[in-house]
Amino acid sequence: MLGVSGIMLIFAGIIIIVLAFLLSILRGMQNTKVKSGGAVLIGPFPIVWGTDKETLRLAILLCLIAFLVLFFLLVILQFIFIVGAIRLW
């Protein structure tokens, strides 16, 4: 079950990247300032980068939110499996 959700997240990420690319093409080549940033979670350790302070703060915030969501999902799933195992016993 967790494998399917991981694959779904990968496809969702690919779709978001493609949509962002198409949106940038549709807007055309305007004289705009480009900002970029991102974050990679390797276990509990984040690697965060950005071209300016605003983008860097946003990447850190999103990384923190992702970490907290994954942590609480881990705790909730572990609780569900423990309670389920106790009920089967």
N, C-alpha and C positions, 0 to 999 in steps of 0.2 A: 504494500500500500504506500509506503513512504517512497519507494522507487518511482512510482507513477507521479506522485506530486513533484518530485524533483525534476522529472522530464517535463512536466507541465510548466514549471517555473523557467526552465531553459527556453522552451518555446515562447513563453510570454516575453522573456527578455529579448529574444530575436525579433519578435513582432514589434516591440517598442523601438528597437534600434532601426528597423526598416521604416517604420512610420515617421520617426524623427528625421531620417534621411530624406524621405519623400517630402516632408513638410519643408525642409530647408531648400529643396529644389524648387518647390512650388512658390516659395517666397521670392525666389530669384536672387541674383547676385547684387544685393544692395550693399551700400557702404555702411556696414554694421561692425560693431565690436564683438569679437568672439570670446566667450568665456568657456572654460572647460574644467572639469574636475571629476573625481571619482573616488571610490573606496573599494578595497578588497578585504574580505574577512578571511583570514587563514586561522581557523580555530577561533580562539578568543582574541586574537591579535589583529588589529586593523592596520591597513596600509592606506593612507589617505593622501590625496594630492589635489591641487587646484591652482588656477592661474591668478586668482585674486582672493582677498579675505572673505568676501561674501560667498563665493563658490566653495571655498574651503570649509566655512562654517556649515553650509548646507550639507556638504558631503559628510562631515563629522556627525551632524545631527541624524542624517539618514542611516549612517553606520551604527550609531548608538541605538536607534529605534530597531534596526534589523537584529542587532545583538540581543536586545531585551525580548523581542518577539520570539526569537529562536530559543532563548533560555527558558522563557515561560512555557513554550510548547514542549520543550524537553522535560520540564518538571511535571507538566500536566499529563503527558503521555506516560511517563514513568509511574505516576500515581494511578493512572487508569489500568496499566498492566499489572501493578502490584495488587490493586483491589480486585481486579478480574481473576488473578491467580488465587487470591485468598477465597473468593467465592466458589471457585472450582474445587478447592481443596475440601 
